[in-house]
Structures are given as C-alpha cells and as structure tokens.
C-alpha cells in the first residue's frame, strides 16, 4: 500500500477498534440521569455496563470461525447493522429492561467489529509489520477513552441521554460504509476453511491444544486483567480513600492512557527494527517492575496517592505494547485460524477482566489493598507465563 492509503487504513481500523470504548465510556456520565429517567436505583443501571461486556465477550466466539470461512466484510456488515439497531433501541428505550436488552444486541454487534478488525489486520500485514500496524491502530483507539466521557457529558447537557445512542448508531453506519469503500474484503477465497459447527469446534480445540499459542494469548489476557482491575477499583481508591476531587479523577486516569499511548508509539516505531519478542520483553519487564514497586510501597505503608499513581503508570503504560506483540505472535502460530484465535483471545480478555473486577469488588476492604494485589498479581502472571514460553523453547518442548 502507498503511504497515504496506509494512513487511511490505519485510521479506519483504529476507529473500528475505538467503537467499543465509545460505546462503554461515552454514556457513563448519563448513568445517574438514566436512573432518574427510569425511576430505578443507580446500581441497577450500572448493569448496562456489565451486560455489554459479557455480550461483547461471548459474541466474539460466535464470529471468529464464521469470519474465517465466509470473509470479513459480510460479518462486519451484519455486526455493524446489529450494533446500529441496538444503539437505536437504546436511544428509544422506555424502561431499564428494554435498555439492557438492546445493550446486549449492541454488544453482540460490536463484537463482530473486534473480531473482523484482527482478522483484517492479519490479512493485510505480516510479521513485525503486523505488530507495528496494531500499535498504530491502538494509538488511534486510545483517543476514544480520553474523549468519550467528555463528549458524553456535553451531549448529555445539550441534547439529553438519548442523543448519545443516536450518535453511536450514526458512527456505526458511517464507519461500516467507509471500511467497505476504502478497504473492502481482505480474505482470499483460498484461505477460507469450510464453515460448520464441527469445524468451528475443531478450530477452537486446535487453538486450546496449541500450548504456545494459548500461552501468548494468556500473556495478553493477564495484562488486560490488570487494566480492568484498575478500571474497577480506581475511583474508590482515588476519590474515596485519598480524597481526590471527582472532577480531578479524569486527569489521573488520563495520565495512564497517555502513558499507554507513549509506550504504544515506541512499539510502532521500533518493532520492525527490534522485533516483537524483544519489544514484548521490554513491556513485560516494565510492567513487572511497576508491580513490584506497587507491592513494596504498600507494604512500607506509603500513604500517598503518588505511591499508587507512579507504579500504576508503569503497569498500565506497557499494556498496549504487550497486547499488540503477544497477539501478533499468537496469530502467527495458527494463521489459517486467525479469526478464531482473535475471537478466543478477545473473549477471554473481557471475561477475565470482568472476573478480576468481580473478585476485587468481593474483596473490598476499604483500602487500596485489593487494587494493589489485583494489578500486581495479574501483571506478574503475565510476565511469568512469558518466562515459561521462553523456558519451553530453550528446552525444545
């Protein structure tokens, strides 16, 4: 591809990746308003976040084998159609039950975009260029959680909560049209295995039995669990425990996103020169160092918000770098099942993140300890699994 078309493709793929953060984060400022509108407690409206994550997680398992068999664009069009329909349903919902139902449909549609994204990137780019493209895509995607709450807050003020879902529907329509016109189908007929339940289950079985592929997936999954643990517990630790003003919480959260964007940009710049394995090692080393520092400062009872902020930046920052390279390495091991590999990895990332957040909530102690343990243990597990891969390779197993 020429340089301009490469930039356009990366921008479009990044926009597709950013659709899910927008769907999750943009309406968060409207949750209290939704509770008032439907005359229900706020905690019930918060289930709309959980049902989206679950629908998004398990929907990917369904799309993975299908997109490998019939192509990327048919699945993308179907999924985006479902996403648009679910968004419009949310916008016109008259009760919380209706909102939850349409959020599930919206999530199932959005899941198709996530699976197709990785499949298209695997079709278009190979080797270290894949990791580089993923890094650029994640840079574009990282803008979404930065602007989504701000955009949602202003739209809520100006046009009401229903406008948020109407905007998501419009974005879904524009995005699928642009992807169809600019990129089109990327999977050749020769690279498509036959479609069928038995072949789909056989494909997932092949992935689960492939030790190295699953190990690389788990490296990225545990890194993502650390991220979801922070998302779940950060507001309590910063606002309730350390007394940070709610309006300043976004700055502390944004510092982590900016750090992740910086690390991801380094990966995009140097991965072709240094290789995915070395960049993955750098990311895991920084994350493990941040985990050790986080645990140490907590054990030494440093009662300062900086004792959380700085180590969390070291853990949070490399997550994009770790995900890009571990995903690329896993896809290379079973290239004819790239859609299924991406689907299984995506499902386990979101399901694992939801489980990590649930455990953290159950372990709530009124202190930062659950957050410290969750982030540190997930990050160290990610590094430990990679060390196991390295040891197995040295032993020839």
Buried (B, 14 or more C-beta within 10 A) or exposed (E): EEEEEBEBBBBBBBBBBBBBBBBBBBBBBBBEBBBEBBEBEEEEBEBBBBBBBBBBBBBBBBBBBBBBBEBBBBBBBBBBBBBBBBBBBBBEBEEBEBBBBBBBBBBBBBBBBBBBBBBBBBBBBEEBBBBBBBBBBBBBBBBBBBBBBBBBBEBBEEEBBBBBBBBBBEBBBEBBEBBBEEBEBBBEEEEBBEEEEEBBEBBBEBBEEBEBBBBBBBBBBBBBBBBBBBBBBBBBBBBEBBEBEEEEBBEBBBBBBBBBBBBBBBBBEBBBEBBBBEBBBBBBEBBBBBBBBBBEBBEEEEEEBEBBBBBBBBBBBBBBBBBBBBBBBBBBBBEEBBBBBBBBBBBBBBBBBBEBBEBBEEEEEEEBEBBBBBBBBBBBBBBBBBEBBEEEEEEEE
